[in-house]
Amino acid sequence: MAGPQQGMPGAFPGAPSTLAGPPQKKLDPDSIPSITQVIEDDQVKRGGQVFSTNIRGQVPPLVTTDFTVQDQGNASPRFIRCTTYTLPCTADLAKQCQVPLASIIKPFASLPKNENPLYVVNHGETGPIRCNRCKAYMCPYMQFIDGGRRYQCGFCNCVNEVPVFFFQHLDHMGRRVDFYERPELSLGSYEFVATLDYCKNNKPPNPPGYIFMIDVSYNNIKSGLVKLICNELKTLLEKLPREEGAESSPVKVGFVTYNKVLHFYNVKSALAQPQMMVVSDTAEMFVPLLDGFLVNYQDSRAVIYNLLDQIPDMFADTNESETVFAPVIQAGVEAFKAAECSGKLFIFHSSMPTAEAPGKLKNRDDKKLVNTEKEKTLFQPQKGVYEQLSKDCVAQGCCVDLFIFPSQYVDLATMADVPSHTGGSIYKYNNFQVETDGEHFLRDLRKDVQKSVGFDAIMRVRTSTGFRATDFFGAVHMNNTTDIEMAAVDCDKAVTVELKHDDTLSEETGAHMQCALLYTTLSGQRRLRIHNLSLNCSSQLLELYKSCETDSLVNFFAKSAYRAILNQPLKNVREILVNQTAHMLACYRKNCASPSAASQLILPDAMKVFPVYMNSLMKTAPLLGSTELSTDDRAHQRLSVTAMGVEDTQLLLYPRLIPLVWDELSTLEALPAPVRCSEERLTDSGMFLLENGHSMFLWLGQGCPPDLIQSIFNLPSLSVQAFQEKSSLHEIWVLNDLRKASFFQLSNQFYHTCPFMQKDKPEMLFRQFLVEDKGLHGSSSYMDFLCYVHREIRQLLT
């Protein structure tokens, strides 16, 4: 995203907000490619099937399709997806087509119950077998020779001796006779138990810790948030993550409350009452107690219950509204250092840290910067304290999850900098009210505490000769150009890796990649998780276009655009996106399509809905230069998307709009098929559900019968007054009712839901998710964008 690349035409005049005048001929909206149709067709064709990974360069079903994976030598698409499964043989071809070559790796992706968990291979003190030259781990791409005594590395071609304990004879096909007995020879994904050489200071790690850090300033006490958190933790701590089959969780827990000063609690099991220790010198942060701060929950349950009951009362009369923030994270790092373990900080915070302390922030939200050269400064974190904190956290394996409850600007670009570099998550609840937002927050918290996590992780992507990994996007820290460091990695986090040529690739041997993730398990075991993938190579561009995966391409473009806005004006970034879209499609038209009239728009089959996603990406808050959008919301979305996998960016950029018939809901076995995201699909008497992975809306047409509204909400009408009295209970009830239906599979999170009538205020918010229509802030409709791109393609071809 460094601006128009070599071979790319200069930027087109006019930002996408002025994309296209009226199309010359009125196109029929139904005649242009539809995402809902593409999703439905793939589900019909490949849904319910088994996807075996034994074929090199095979394109998997779409992320929206329901399928089962059988690992037969390449990693499941749940772990790795690619922008194309056929790489061009040369750098010149790659430059010509401008299709980005990238992999989106989700090393800890959740697997459905009907798929096998990863096998764990233990070679004892010898440790995993690796190539002497490039250090790639033993995998299906190693070729055994010389009667099985040596093997040739599939990545660097170096010939290695087979260790004596690993020797096995070859059959008449040249394959080892124990091929199917060894996961590392026959599967695409597996784990190795790591030896002490892979541990810090050659010592086995301790189990991780979770520290709950609660802002007890005036706002959080008054809103009831502190009481809500303390009540929830009593039940949630019973459900801390544990190893498969283990009776209890090995995770240690600790508690801190803070405002301008920090309060640490001794919850040692021998105590009758918890003890509080106050640290008021926030400039030199230290942990005032070692023994009794991080404890086993089961042993100290009574003392912890006691503490959680006392916290809301202890601060009930507080008037303190100033808070610190950086020292809170520093305290967590120091606690893990003292306990010699890694872990997670769960920080519940509500305002900008303005108290005198390191990391104090001041308001720098300036709407006058929007749409100027300096707009990028709104997204850039403030340098100094937080930058150093990120490094300290990663070095200690301290991951930060931030739950923020702002009622005004808090400079999220800076406050979320540490979570976004440590593998952490950022949850944001604007103008939080316990009655309406409490359930949403608690579901997020439960999921966050219970999800499977690897700690103190470091990842390396190795490739066969001819290409290499050059750039990385994700909630990660890069100390050098190859090691991707994460204080923790969970089942939702993905790293997008850009690949570039450094030589010619061979059609015959194809291209191999191996992702190796070293991490600590919950029980404190050091492990290596290996994912392998082999791709085709071709000197025919048509093969590349046939193997493209639009959802992965858009994930890459979203992340590279969101990084680019830190350094370039939005107008430039949008122009580059339009340029590259036109260029990719023009190259296909010129080199791969059969001759046809210039007036026809020809799209590759695998990329026919690419323009609608790209137009939708340009309508997202970070890329819209509008003073009506909050700077914090824009920064939040930018950071969230950076760590997303393909499924999440697909749903965010093209929400599901589902028509509902209330009477049929309880008997439905599957949700009705989604319709296109356009106002034209809404009906006056209809009810529609829209979800995009963050928000969910229930839209009711003005013509909805009163008895329907009565039966859903127990209200005579959906007037604002009626809602103010009743909505909090009912909006949650409606969703819970939908949720109970077994078919209703929600992605990632529980959403904040907003039921409303046509022409209500929230409808404006809802309409911005109808991504095929003109945007509220001047962005073009899908139809206009397609016409504009078509014009640019024709210009490139003349």
Phi, psi and omega in degrees: 000032184275021184103177181307126184277168177305138179083354179261136180298158179299167182298142179282146178293150174082115177291162183304344179294339178244036192306297191221143171284188179297138178300148183300311179249145179287112179278150176278120182306330181287347184270349180268151187307139185242130178296318182298325179291316180298317179297315181295317181298319181293323179295320180294317186284321189236356182295142177076000182267167175266128177258106180271137187262033185269359183250128180295137173069023183278130181279126182282169172299165179296158179297337182276351183272143182268110182215166179247138181258135173243111182287116178229037173126345173234151182297147176299145175298348174292332180267320181222130169235153184235155177290330171210148181260004173231113180275143174292145185293332185233160177295327180296318178296319180298319181292322182296316186271338179061017174282121181296139177259115184205158174237141175250113188252125178241083193297335183250020184311142177288142177251144176295161185300333184273008176246144185291137171294166184290138175289146177251123182257129180238110178263019177064216186290340179292327181079180183297149178274133183225156175292136181296328186272300188263355178069016175294149182273154179308131183202176184297348183268005177276134184257117181276135183224178174055048177066019178095000183279340180224164175221147177260129183291133180284354182257315184239001178069007178293139178266125184243151173285143174275126179304148185305315185293340185261357184296143173206148181289160178258150177274187185294346179267359182083014181256143180298144183287344178260020185312310185280349181272346184247111181307323185288351177257335189241351184243158179277333182224138180192175178234150171249141169284127183274153179269179182299334178301335183271002184256153176297135179053025179054032177240141178297140183287157173276157175301153185286169177238152173242124178245126180262120188240110191250123175286115182253035177285171188310311184301317184288329176288313185296321183286347182088004183295317183298317179297318180299315181296312183298318178296318183293321183298331180301320180270328185292326182294340175290340188248027178302149183299145179220163178290153178308124176086351181281148182282324181224168182273138178279355185292128176275150181235151177216162185224135177225137168243156183201156164221261174276338179235168181250140178243119178259149183238132174270114182239037179302141187299333183286344184282148175277327182230146173294151178245138180257138173234132186255132173246112183259345177273089186281351180284326179242081188286134174216164179259119189286352178213145177256306183282120177103355178271305175262115187229166173281125186301316183300318182292321188257019188306315184297317182292322181294317178303315180302314180297313183294330175290324187279327189306308182302323181287322182303324186250014186303326184259016184294144172246003187287119180249350179274145180226161169252165179223305181303317179299334179294314178295317180301320179299318178298316179300314181297322180295316180292325179298312182297324182273358181053050178216169173259181179164194183233143171254129174255107186252126180249108193224151185232349185218171178292134180287104185249355180291152179295110181185162174304141179083010176299137182243156174233158184293122178234022180281114184227106183296340180292343181279343182298134182066026173239176177300333186268003181303327182303333182295337179293332182266345184278131177290154176289135186285173174102245189306312187288328177298314180294322180300318179303315181297316180298317181298312183296319180298328182266353184073037182253108181267140182245122172253123185250123173253113186242137188236068188276149171250353173207188183300134180236004186060060181297331179305323179272315184297330182267006183297318181291311175306320187283354175248001183243012183081015183272177180242154179236120179247134186231130181232099182289138177047054186301132172230130185306318186296316187264332186248353186302313184295320178300311180298315183296323178294319177300315182296315181300313181297319183294318182288326187269349187291155182283137187222147168248142186251158173048059191260149174219133187235143177227136177251118178254149181227159176287170187296147177110338176208165181205163177281127184242337183214150187225135178235132177165182178278066190227168175239133179246110179276332177218193186274353185239332186267120180264113185254137178222128178299329173207155176226129182243182188291347182260348188272136178233150175244126178263126187243122178271139183244141179226153176286144162232007176192183179278140178262153184259131178297326186290312184271341181072194182232136180246145170224149180224125176256122179244122181243116176265127183207170177254132179281173178305322185274004176089024176261137179274128182225159174245122177257124186246131173235126180245145177214136176245137183241157174279162173229144182210151175264005177257120180298330180302321181297320179298312182295325179295329185264007181290151174235109186303316183300321179288321178302316183291325175301315180297313182296321180298314183291320182289325178293318182291333174284320184298330183290352175285340186236346186230156175296147181305322182303316179297316183297315180296320180296321179297319179298316179294315178308310187291324176301310181297320184294315180299317184285327178292321180297319178298312182302317186287319190255344189235336187271152176287151185302141178203173183298141182301333183287347180277139174266117182252123180240143175297143184304318183286349184236021188291338177257009179303315181300323182292323177294318182295320178296321179295320178301320182287348177266357181288153187307316182298331184263001179261119177277081180231134179286349180281344183268139182286138181301319180295319179296320180294316179296321181297314180295321180301314182288324180296315184294328182304330183256006187279150171274180186295320182301317186288321179289327179300312183288325179295318185276337175224088184299158175272127177245109190245122177285134183241143170242111191304316184299330186270349189302318185291338183259350182295140175263339177217151178294149173301153180297138177297154176251170182297146183281075181212148179302329182301339183273348181280147177236149184302328183258008187265172176229129185229142177250130177237131177222143181228015179096345178235319181235158174222136182236141171249112184257128179242127179294156182297335182272012180297131181298139180305324182293333177293314181296321178299316185287330180279309191252356185057041179229148178292327178205166180267049178283158182300319182297314181300321182292323182299327181282324194244338199300323190305315181289319190284326181296325179287323181298316181302314183294317181299322180296317178295320184297327182295330180297125190299335184283348192274089182270110176269148174281178176011301194228167167279140186256157168283125187251146185226098174277142179198163177268157172311142178073006173283166179300314182300346182297329178299317179297315180300318185294335180290346177269356175277081197287349178277349182266170174300142181279160180293334186253033173088006181278157190278160175283164178304316181300312181297319181297317180298317179297320181296312180298320179300316178300317181293323178298315181298322179296319180294331185272347181270000000 
